[in-house]
Amino acid sequence: MQLNIKYFGLIAEITTCTEETLELSNATIADLKNVLIGKYPELNTKDFQIAQNKEIVSNETLISGEELALLPPFSGG
């Protein structure tokens, strides 16, 4: 299945793009992280979360092919 992945903040700087499409089937979020760290090794040293359909999901979550985004830690107040 084709996954449309959006990158924000520091993650976009590391990947040098704001979005891309990857091919991945029957995968979990952990599988996606492994693929992305293989492609962008610097991600291994960064904290980030993955959202699916605008909701933060765990590593065990199955990818449904809907909207995915890598989010860096946010500072706020």
HELIX and SHEET records of a PDB file:
HELIX    1   1 GLY A    9  THR A   15  1                                   7    
HELIX    2   2 ILE A   29  LYS A   39  1                                  11    
HELIX    3   3 PRO A   41  THR A   45  5                                   5    
SHEET    1   A 5 GLU A  19  GLU A  23  0                                        
SHEET    2   A 5 GLN A   2  TYR A   7 -1                                        
SHEET    3   A 5 LEU A  68  LEU A  71  1                                        
SHEET    4   A 5 GLN A  49  GLN A  52 -1                                        
SHEET    5   A 5 GLU A  55  ILE A  56 -1                                        
END                                                                             
